[in-house]
Amino acid sequence: MDGRSRSSYPTWREPTTWSDRPGPTTSPTTRPTTSPTTSPTIAPRPRRTRDVTAGTDDEIAREQAQVDVVYGRLDDLRGQTRARLAEVRRQGPSGSPQNRSERDAFATLYEDRLAQLEAVEERLVFGRLDLEDDSRRYVGRIGLTDPEQTPLLTDWRAPAAQAFYRATAAHPDGVRRRRHVVTRGRTVTGVEDEVLDLELLDGDGAELSGLSGEGALLAGLRAGRTGRMGDIVATIQAEQDRIIRSELGGALVVQGGPGTGKTAVALHRAAYLLYAHRRLLERSGVLLVGPSRTFLRYIDQVLPSLGETGVVTTTVADLVPGVVADGTEPDEVAEIKGRAIMARVVERAVRARQRVPAEPVEVRIDGRRVVVRPDDVAQAIARARRLHRPHNLARVAFVRDMLSRLANQYVSQLAFEVPADERGEIVEELRSTREVRIALNLAWMPMSPQKLVGDLYSRPWRLAQAAPELSERDRALLARPADAPWTPADVPLLDEAAELLGEDDQADRAQARAAADARAREVAYARQVLEQTGGGAFVSAELLADRFAGGGPALTTAERAAADRRWTYGHVVVDEAQELSAMAWRILLRRVPTRSLTIVGDVAQTTSPAGARSWARMLDPVLRGSWRQADLTVNYRTPAAVADVAGRVADAAGLPRSPLTSAREVPDALVVRQVPGDELERRAAAVAADALEEVRDASGGGRVALLAVAERQESVRAAAADAGLLAPDGAPDLDAPVVVLTPLAAKGLEFDVVVLVEPAEVLARSAGDLYVAMTRPTRTLHVLHAAPLPSGC
Ligand SMILES: Nc1ncnc2c1ncn2[C@@H]1O[C@H](COP(=O)(O)OP(=O)(O)OP(=O)(O)O)[C@@H](O)[C@H]1O
């Protein structure tokens, strides 16, 4: 994986029949991953290994007994935590502020712990390893021990669980048998074994009985979509596991075609890193950046289900606290704002606010004359710049210097010596004189990022001065009224400006010094408290001290980080990273000076004109060539027939597509219909209605998406509303069974069925959009067209 090499797909899975009670929902047939028609990247079936099928009910009953024990322990721990929380709350709001703050901090800790214990209810236990030394190890969502500290369940992220994901017959890693335990609620519904030890197969049949199943992985893939992403913790594949557990340091790029689990892997990696490097990351935090708020909603249940609530999830547009970037603009305008040169433009715009006046400015004070001379201003500017501090902070030095020069002029006109303390009064008088203030402000204007960037757009001469590299056309495209709303592409520029302008942080720094003194004492105290309460297993003394000092219960690391523009994270995960502009990379890298990054994406799915078609071209300039790449090669989402045609379309359009193997084959997965142009929307809605009937299941699963270009959204939505599929004018709602979206908005999401309306129009906007649209379904892609189909279809 390291050194930008391609990983292979080493996991072999037995094609088996699924032992199940009451049974998973029926679904289209699947192609076993060992089928000869699948890609050569899937390792051939090892001949030494075979599945054993007998006595399933006994095995299920045996596993049920163990699963009951583990859930029993979970219930006990929940009960204990609830009791502790109630005890803390009972103490009420009395006592000294220190006592109250400690109580609040403990209440938050117990609440967090309880939330974690509640979140792991589903599929708490999902695996068992039978080891060469005849011991057994159960693998699950979190680690649990019994009251005597005997292990009951191994956290999936622990080193001891790694073999569950990686062991193969060729490299059994001390494992004789790997068992997938499938549960629904707290009931074991099936087991599936992979036997990695030949001797075991030749041994006692009774001991090995009851092992059958069609494969936990494929069963999971066949389940109806719910509109929200689920975790894959029970069926992580070896090539995915290697990425999830890759070392923390440096920048890791995860390239993979559609449906290869990039998002799933990114989320599981965030959870893994928090577990494996908790000391480091619990206080600095992990940031996860996604392409849109819709996407963040789509994934928002995954990390909590893995027992992690401390990750800050956001979009680039939301990275600057206090800036609401909900304006829209044409792609070509966003592309200009994303260019690397805009960093220079902002820098020049800042320097333009440090200006030597053309003429001397004369000011009269108490009948005496002082002059703000261009020479003095030039010298004071040069001296202040040499400090290399941000504009608003260096301004303090500039003003002090200028006032001193003006005071000298004033004093030289007096007929007597001025004592040092009275000179200070003269300086203060000069400072408060309106004309002096105006003259100094004109020379070195205090600035907010919003004013600086807003002026660039609304005052063409300022842009012309700051951006000589941009063509007149480009500059005209950037022009807009001063009160126009901010757009997502403005946010990196505002952050750049904030960085160069700085805030007057003198008070902050004094406070920080005082806080540092207090902190050592607080950490020592927190350590003592943890020793007494036994809370050290799930929180460090440093974090507890943060919470004592943090002003109350609300301030978790994630909350403090999200509210602070200058927060630097211990690790940043970026999904759909191929879309990021050069300026967006700058804002992100500022948040992770250690360059500990997981960068996830597919350069064939790029839709933004500011995005990348090559990782090297995108990342070499920003990471100076210091990054490693891992590839994902198996498409778990899209049926083979759909993936094949999407691949042909991508190739015809010249997209840099990764070679892919589809894990699933679904009969009749691709349906193409030509219809009259004036019937497109109505027919598409009818197809969606029929599809919904087919995929809807009793538990609320089953999702259908109608995808069309932005210009058709309204008419498709109206047709879908007429067909009773969605409320008229309703906003896109991921929880609804049917959604109407643009391909861009569908990025990263998936549905059971996609109805794609007029692919030629999608292609006209961007080939990446068409590739994205075609690769969203897990079961069926319906293509409806009036115009000729794009080549490759
Ligand atoms: N090991 C796995 N076990 C079970 N399901 C998996 C596994 N890997 C991926 N999946 C499923 O495959 C689907 C696609 O995963 P995901 O959305 O992470 O892919 P992606 O590479 O980010 O796709 P895209 O680039 O198209 O957005 C999801 O439903 C995910 O849960």
The ligand as an SDF file (V2000), in Angstrom:
LIG
                    3D

 31 33  0  0  0  0  0  0  0  0999 V2000
  -16.4400   -4.3640    3.4820 N   0  0  0  0  0  0  0  0  0  0  0  0
  -17.6810   -4.0110    3.2620 C   0  0  0  0  0  0  0  0  0  0  0  0
  -18.7030   -4.6760    3.8150 N   0  0  0  0  0  0  0  0  0  0  0  0
  -19.9810   -4.3450    3.5870 C   0  0  0  0  0  0  0  0  0  0  0  0
  -20.3460   -3.3130    2.8230 N   0  0  0  0  0  0  0  0  0  0  0  0
  -19.3720   -2.5930    2.2510 C   0  0  0  0  0  0  0  0  0  0  0  0
  -17.9950   -2.9020    2.4360 C   0  0  0  0  0  0  0  0  0  0  0  0
  -17.2740   -2.0040    1.7440 N   0  0  0  0  0  0  0  0  0  0  0  0
  -18.1450   -1.1790    1.1640 C   0  0  0  0  0  0  0  0  0  0  0  0
  -19.4070   -1.5270    1.4630 N   0  0  0  0  0  0  0  0  0  0  0  0
  -20.6380   -0.8720    1.0390 C   0  0  0  0  0  0  0  0  0  0  0  0
  -20.4820   -0.4820   -0.3080 O   0  0  0  0  0  0  0  0  0  0  0  0
  -21.1960    0.7360   -0.5250 C   0  0  0  0  0  0  0  0  0  0  0  0
  -20.2920    1.7520   -1.1260 C   0  0  0  0  0  0  0  0  0  0  0  0
  -19.4090    2.2370   -0.1460 O   0  0  0  0  0  0  0  0  0  0  0  0
  -18.9220    3.7370   -0.1120 P   0  0  0  0  0  0  0  0  0  0  0  0
  -20.0670    4.6660   -0.2670 O   0  0  0  0  0  0  0  0  0  0  0  0
  -18.0290    3.8890    1.0550 O   0  0  0  0  0  0  0  0  0  0  0  0
  -18.0770    3.7500   -1.4560 O   0  0  0  0  0  0  0  0  0  0  0  0
  -17.2830    4.9190   -2.1340 P   0  0  0  0  0  0  0  0  0  0  0  0
  -16.0380    4.3160   -2.6560 O   0  0  0  0  0  0  0  0  0  0  0  0
  -17.1560    6.0720   -1.1980 O   0  0  0  0  0  0  0  0  0  0  0  0
  -18.2340    5.2670   -3.3290 O   0  0  0  0  0  0  0  0  0  0  0  0
  -18.3730    6.5610   -4.2540 P   0  0  0  0  0  0  0  0  0  0  0  0
  -17.0030    6.9760   -4.6800 O   0  0  0  0  0  0  0  0  0  0  0  0
  -19.1640    6.0430   -5.3930 O   0  0  0  0  0  0  0  0  0  0  0  0
  -19.1130    7.5610   -3.4760 O   0  0  0  0  0  0  0  0  0  0  0  0
  -21.7640    1.1540    0.8230 C   0  0  0  0  0  0  0  0  0  0  0  0
  -23.0890    0.6900    0.9380 O   0  0  0  0  0  0  0  0  0  0  0  0
  -20.8950    0.4220    1.8030 C   0  0  0  0  0  0  0  0  0  0  0  0
  -21.5530    0.1890    3.0150 O   0  0  0  0  0  0  0  0  0  0  0  0
  1  2  1  0
  2  3  1  0
  2  7  2  0
  3  4  2  0
  4  5  1  0
  5  6  2  0
  6  7  1  0
  6 10  1  0
  7  8  1  0
  8  9  2  0
  9 10  1  0
 10 11  1  0
 11 12  1  0
 11 30  1  0
 12 13  1  0
 13 14  1  0
 13 28  1  0
 14 15  1  0
 15 16  1  0
 16 17  2  0
 16 18  1  0
 16 19  1  0
 19 20  1  0
 20 21  2  0
 20 22  1  0
 20 23  1  0
 23 24  1  0
 24 25  2  0
 24 26  1  0
 24 27  1  0
 28 29  1  0
 28 30  1  0
 30 31  1  0
M  END
$$$$
